[in-house]
Amino acid sequence: MKSVQAVLDNVSRVLGAREKNYDNPAPNFTRIAAYWSLYLEAQLTHPLTAKQIADLMILMKMAREQYQHKPDNLLDAIGYAVCGLRIADQDLPVQEDRKD
C-alpha cells in the first residue's frame, strides 16, 4: 500500500498535468457545465455549476469503482475533490512538485 504522501504526490502531479492539458478547473468545469446543461436542458430547472461538475465527476468515479476496483478510480476521485475545493475557494493554485 502506498503512503498517504505518495498518493497525494501522485494526485498533485496528475492535477498539474491535467491543468496544462485542459485548463484551470474553474473555466474547464464551467465549459463542461455549459455543455451538460444544454444537453440536459429539458430536465434541469437551473444550469449546472462548475462545482456541481466536480461533484458529478466524483460520483462517476465511484460508480466505476463500485463495478470494479481500480486505483485510478480512487485517485481521480481525490483529484476531482481537489478541483471542487479549488473552484469553491476561488481557484487555489495546484502545488508544484517540491524539490526537497
Secondary structure, DSSP 8 states (H G I E B T S, - for coil): ---HHHHHHHHHHHHHHHHHHH--HHHHHHHHHHHHHHHTTTT-SS---HHHHHHHHHHHHHHHHHHS--HHHHHHHHHHHHHHHHHHTT----------
